[in-house]
Amino acid sequence: MADPESNQEAVNSSAARTDEAPQGAAASSSVAGAVGMTTSGESESDDSEMGRLQALLEARGLPPHLFGPLGPRMSQLFHRTIGSGASSKAQQLLQGLQASDESQQLQAVIEMCQLLVMGNEETLGGFPVKSVVPALITLLQMEHNFDIMNHACRALTYMMEALPRSSAVVVDAIPVFLEKLQVIQCIDVAEQALTALEMLPRRHSKAILQAGGLADCLLYLEFFSINAQRNALAIAANCCQSITPDEFHFVADSLPLLTQRLTHQDKKSSISSSFREFILTFKNSDIFNL
């Protein structure tokens, strides 16, 4: 005959195993959720996400010393997964940029700005630069829709900031950027075009100069904000790096304005340091020996 106390212990042991099963399932679910969380592409930093994952795994019993060796592999997998998600998202937004409906285009270019401003070379691996840039240039030419033009210009600026090597493709937008400075229909678009031009590396300044960009950047200088004026003058200084005698005609018409601006004593004279850089660069060139 079975001992009542033994029977009771068996019942308690069975109940304990029954309770542990859901807890184990919950723990597994939590860990799986944490790993899934790393693929979400949220706006939090990568280090923060990895720290949260490590804390959760340690809370579930993973020894801290094991996370050290596993960390680089998990971080690599994390970045690869995020990059894949961003590339897929970019492809979806590209279709929106190329849509025929302007409301869809506007929504897509706004989301493209958000994707780029939060990204970098690691999280935006595989980003289709060569496909997205022409689509954004097309939107930048939609003269009747200032919102689309402004966001397209911002997207190109954010792209160069997040993916510096994309400037080799964005350089194709220089003529369109300059068009926004030749006839100003929207001051916001014009100033954003100056920001994009200033963002281009100095190695592309010759392309700006030879496209007549120096005169275009200074054409409506008085109408721009202080920050936009600084950008315009920084572009002017970059354009005159290593200028040759054969390129003097690109600069000649702007010299009177530059000389006049150097003598201004109002608040805007605080930006004259960019002009001084311009003049010093110009004086050190061979043109003054002609």
Sequence and secondary structure as in RCSB ss.txt:
>XXXX:A:sequence
MADPESNQEAVNSSAARTDEAPQGAAASSSVAGAVGMTTSGESESDDSEMGRLQALLEARGLPPHLFGPLGPRMS
QLFHRTIGSGASSKAQQLLQGLQASDESQQLQAVIEMCQLLVMGNEETLGGFPVKSVVPALITLLQMEHNFDIMN
HACRALTYMMEALPRSSAVVVDAIPVFLEKLQVIQCIDVAEQALTALEMLPRRHSKAILQAGGLADCLLYLEFFS
INAQRNALAIAANCCQSITPDEFHFVADSLPLLTQRLTHQDKKSSISSSFREFILTFKNSDIFNL
>XXXX:A:secstr
   HHHHHHHHHHHHHHHHHHHHHHHHHHHHHHHHHHTTS  SS HHHHHHHHHHHHHHTT  HHHHHHHHHHHH
HHHHHHHHHHHHHHHHHHHHHHT S HHHHHHHHHHHHHHHHT  TTTTTT  HHHHHHHHHHHHT TT HHHHH
HHHHHHHHHHHH GGGHHHHGGGHHHHHHHHHS S HHHHHHHHHHHHHS GGGHHHHHHTTHHHHHHHTGGGS 
HHHHHHHHHHHHHHTTT  GGGTHHHHTTHHHHHHHHT  SGGGGGHHHHHHHHHHHHTSGGGG 
